[in-house]
Amino acid sequence: MKKRQLGNSDLFVTEMGLGCMSLGTSETEAMRIIDEAIDLGINFFDTADLYDYGLNEEFVGKALKGKRDQIVLSTKVGNRWTEEKNGWSWDPSKAYIKTEVKESLRRL
């Protein structure tokens, strides 16, 4: 699969990546999808802390364990779940982003 340089970095990513938002809540199925993407040559994977309340990042982390030198992984943070606000809200505060980056790294 053809790769392109990511901006001015030394990273090269496949022209097609796997957006992991819709992997679902079955770990077995998520692993199968990610493994197939790798088998097809995909090396760029995108997830986020809000996908299935962090479960998605856990699945992606497990599926990519031992393959980190072969892939490029991105995630996103900044959305906060609050019952009293009826769901997700945006929180770009430095404190929240630092906390959520640490949590994402733990899950991944």
N, C-alpha and C positions, 0 to 999 in steps of 0.2 A: 504494500500500500504506500502511496506517495506521501512523503512528509514535507513539511514546510517549517522554516525557522519561526519561532514564536517571538515576534518583535525583534528587539536587539539582543535578546538573551542567547545563551548557548544551547537552548532547548529546541528540539525538533519534534513536532507533533504531527500525527496523521491528519490528512485533510478532513477526515470524518472521525469524530469522537463519539463517545457514548455518554449521553445525558442520562443520569441514573435516577431521575425523579420518579419514573414510573416502574421501578423494579418490583414494587409491591412489598408484601410483608411475609412472603415465603422465602426463607433463607436459601433453601435448596434451589428454587427457581432463580433467585437473584444470582447465586453462584454460577448456575448454568449459563445465564445470559452473559455475565462478565467473562467467564472462561471462553465462551464462543467468540466474543468480541476480540479477545486476545489472540485466539487461534486464527481469526481472520486478519490479524495484523494491526488492529486498533491499539493505539498506545495512549490516547487522551481520554480521561474520565472526569466527569463533572458531577458533583453532588452538593448537598447543602445540609446545614444543621436542622432545618425545618422539615425536611422530607421524612415523613413518618416519625416526627419528634426525635430524630437522631438515629433511629433504627437503620435507616438507609446508610448512613456513614459507617455504622458497625458492620453491615453486610459488605460494603465496598472494602472496608479495611481488611476483613477476613479473606475476601476473595483475592485481594492484591498482595497479601502477606507473602513474602519471599520473592516477589516480582517487582519490587519498588524500583530497581535499577532499570527496568524495561519500560516503565510507564511514566506519564505525567498526570498528576492528579490535582484537580482544583475543587475548592469548596467555597461556600459563602456563609457569612454570619450577619447578624444585625436585626433579624426578626425575632421578636419576643412573644411567647405565648402567655397570655394572662386571662384567666377566667373572668375576672371582673370587667375586662375590656372586650369580652365576647370574641376572643380569638387572638389572631396575630396582629401585632403592631410593630412599627419600625422603631428601633432604638439604636441610633448611631453614636451613642456615648462611648468615650474611650474605655471606661470601666467595663461596660457590657461587652464590647468587642473583644477586649483582652480576655475576659472570662470565657466567652464562647469560643475563641480561637483555641484556648487551652482544652476546652471540652471536646472540640472537633478533633484535635490532635490525639486526645485520649481514645476517642472512638475509632479513629482511622489507624 
